[in-house]
Amino acid sequence: MPPLRLPRIAVALGFESADKLLEHARREVEQGETFLEFRLDYLPEPRQGVALIRRFLDENPECIILATCRRRQNHGRFNGSHEEQLRILEAAVKAGAQAVDVEIESAEVNPSALAGFRDRAQLFISYHHFESTPALEPVLRRLTRIPADLYKIVTTARKPSDNYRVLALAREHPRVPLVVLAMGQTGFPSRVLGPAFGSRYTYAAPSAAEGTAAGQVSARQLRNLFRIEKLSRKTKIYGVIGDPIGHSISPAVHNRAFHQRRLDAVYLPFHVPAGQLRDFMKLAENLGVTGFSVTIPHKQKILRYLDWVDPVARRIGAVNTVWRRGLRWRGTNTDMDGVRVPLERRIRLAGASVLLVGNGGAARGAAFTLAEAGARVSIVGRNPDRVRALARACGAEPLVREQLEQRYFDVLIHATPLGMYPKVEECFFADRIPAEIVFDMVYNPPETTLLRRAREQGKQVICGLEMFNEQAARQFEIWTGQPAPRAAMERAAREALEKR
């Protein structure tokens, strides 16, 4: 059979009901998807899926169906024998499936039995490793011993550099028809970048249901947010590093900005747990990452990996923006703009009294920014020792909570995670809020309990989204040298929060 012209995305459909499988398949077609994987092993009776294939292709002859019936021994759900598995896949081909996926463990039992598939459909041989990413060249040699039309290698990313290892395999073997990706949150970048590196396609979850593997997102996200159809080896790669990272709205905001300015660039979430920052920097070097945002818990530790740091960011001891110039990594802290600019729209900071709540990285950045602007800063927090240390570092006044009952300030800046989604009811102040202007750095939800109470007390409020948008716009300008499309970025931020 001649090779299929495969789209860049296969939507994996695994449902325990034949009706649900058909419903979601139709929904994906309505959204423009034409390449669907039917996971027959999810059905109580896999042969039900064979009838569905025929019915679905009668309705949608333009679609390509990949039939899979993975055995339970290989992390599927089918309990039958190898022979029964192949008979089901043969029936799927007779019903019109243009491709079948056979895991290597089944293929090796009786490779001669697979030859007949290739006369009528494409044969994909797949390898999965659900614990880690092993040495890949031996895996590829094992797979290619069996003649097939495509070889799929799916591993699990345990560290950021595993992404590059699977992507490099496709790049280094351009003549071998490969699909490569790493599962899990840490492996997500490989799902987006795979086709740009030579993987024939990637997998997506259905738009209104969970996927069949960890880390899958919907085809709509891959197309509309990450613009996967337009990515190539020339595309500049940006991203955000942190742990956790799934909550970040930065990909929505920066990818919208790139699209608005018609830049060939993509912005990805990189899950980088504490202790894996060095490994991420190795990935960034190998992938050719152009720049990235830094969030918890890496804003301070990232400094040791940079060749140049903005002097104010060095004094703060925290960086949230990194970019590469030549072979050198450079860093700055645009959180300073995120704090200063919204306040200067409302008050003259020089001489203003400001109460800062918090003693972590975000509070540290705000404290130094306010001190640089000439404000009189007082600091309170849940850890008195850290409050005193921060106050000494930036020339501020340390306070304990009880002292606030007799004090009042021009501005209050809240720089702790209290009130952040999902614990939205938390608030540092139970009743009276001792300031005229209340600025909450938390942006999810846009109106926190603190801001709601401040409004009720007649205060002027600044939501964290204003800070987020300001620092993100400054990042964009540093990375690209172009004016940030602020209105588009602000809309993207609000839309992203509304979907949560």
Stockholm file with secondary structure:
# STOCKHOLM 1.0

chainA/1-500         MPPLRLPRIAVALGFESADKLLEHARREVEQGETFLEFRLDYLPEPRQGVALIRRFLDENPECIILATCRRRQNHGRFNGSHEEQLRILEAAVKAGAQAVDVEIESAEVNPSALAGFRDRAQLFISYHHFESTPALEPVLRRLTRIPADLYKIVTTARKPSDNYRVLALAREHPRVPLVVLAMGQTGFPSRVLGPAFGSRYTYAAPSAAEGTAAGQVSARQLRNLFRIEKLSRKTKIYGVIGDPIGHSISPAVHNRAFHQRRLDAVYLPFHVPAGQLRDFMKLAENLGVTGFSVTIPHKQKILRYLDWVDPVARRIGAVNTVWRRGLRWRGTNTDMDGVRVPLERRIRLAGASVLLVGNGGAARGAAFTLAEAGARVSIVGRNPDRVRALARACGAEPLVREQLEQRYFDVLIHATPLGMYPKVEECFFADRIPAEIVFDMVYNPPETTLLRRAREQGKQVICGLEMFNEQAARQFEIWTGQPAPRAAMERAAREALEKR
#=GR chainA/1-500 SS CCCCCCCSEEEEECCSSHHHHHHHHHHHHHTTCCEEEEEGGGSSSTHHHHHHHHHHHHHCTTCEEEEECCBGGGTSSBCSCHHHHHHHHHHHHHTTCSEEEEEHHHHTTCGGGGTTHHHHSEEEEEEECSSCCCCHHHHHHHHHTSCCSEEEEEEECSSTHHHHHHHHHHHHCTTSCEEEEEESSTTHHHHHHGGGGTCSCEEEBCTTSCCSSTTCCBHHIIIIISCGGGCCTTSEEEEEEESSCTTCCHHHHHHHHHHHTTCSEEEEEEECCTTCHHHHHHHHHHHTCCEEEECTTCTTGGGGGCSEECHHHHHHTCCCEEEEETTEEEEECTHHHHHHHHHHTTSCCTTCEEEEECCSHHHHHHHHHHHHTTCEEEEECSCHHHHHHHHHHHTCEECCGGGGGGCCEEEEEECSSTTCTTCTTCCSCSSCCCEEEEEECCCSSSSCHHHHHHHHTTCEEECHHHHHHHHHHHHHHHHHSSCCCHHHHHHHHHHHHHTC
#=GC SS_cons         CCCCCCCSEEEEECCSSHHHHHHHHHHHHHTTCCEEEEEGGGSSSTHHHHHHHHHHHHHCTTCEEEEECCBGGGTSSBCSCHHHHHHHHHHHHHTTCSEEEEEHHHHTTCGGGGTTHHHHSEEEEEEECSSCCCCHHHHHHHHHTSCCSEEEEEEECSSTHHHHHHHHHHHHCTTSCEEEEEESSTTHHHHHHGGGGTCSCEEEBCTTSCCSSTTCCBHHIIIIISCGGGCCTTSEEEEEEESSCTTCCHHHHHHHHHHHTTCSEEEEEEECCTTCHHHHHHHHHHHTCCEEEECTTCTTGGGGGCSEECHHHHHHTCCCEEEEETTEEEEECTHHHHHHHHHHTTSCCTTCEEEEECCSHHHHHHHHHHHHTTCEEEEECSCHHHHHHHHHHHTCEECCGGGGGGCCEEEEEECSSTTCTTCTTCCSCSSCCCEEEEEECCCSSSSCHHHHHHHHTTCEEECHHHHHHHHHHHHHHHHHSSCCCHHHHHHHHHHHHHTC
//
